[in-house]
Amino acid sequence: MLSGGQRHDLSQAQALLERASAGVEDEVKAVLGDKGYDSGALIEQIEALAAEAVIPSRANRRQPRAHDVELYRERNKVERFFGRIKHYRRLATRYEKTARNYLAMLHFVSAMVWLR
């Protein structure tokens, strides 16, 4: 899903999980995220899908939650991919004016990174 750069990722995560619960996507077994996704409403939504929430607790959480550390380390692959596509300045600074063109550039850059 493509959203504006000023929108918080948490709102998009909830929308993606709604699509998964509607049966559009394959079965969700685990949802990985960083501390920014540690929200009670999001955790409840993940658990309603019978999936595991692999999200570390924020430092200010009164009752820290346990998470699978080994599975959380897999999130590094996604972070490295985003780091690679940000090397393409046109994509990182969002020169494209329309969402359609930006998404097309994202597909193009992703293919270039994949072919490397």
Secondary structure, 3 states (H helix, E strand, C coil): CCCCCCCCHHHHHHHHHHHHHCCCCCCCCEEECCHHHCCHHHHHHHHHCCCEEECCCCCCCCCCCCCCHHHHHCHHHHHHHHHHHCCCHHHHCCCCCCHHHHHHHHHHHHHHHHHC
